[in-house]
């Protein structure tokens, strides 16, 4: 697990691709360290996990920006 969470870790970027949400660096940096760590640790493989991850992430983005996150077409792992 990365010690420095100032930048979006690769593991989180992969999860974002999977669920189809664009997360801006400024939004990531507005999250608390605990929230960032939680996003690193949460599973995001099954349909249910991806749904739950997306819901939690959307709530965090709304809290820091006041708006819903930008949606992207999800990338399904091969």
Buried (B, 14 or more C-beta within 10 A) or exposed (E): EBEEBEEBBEBBEEBBBBBBBEBBEEBBEBBEEEBBBEBBEBEBEEEEBBEBBBEBBBEBBEEBEEEEBEEEEEEEEE
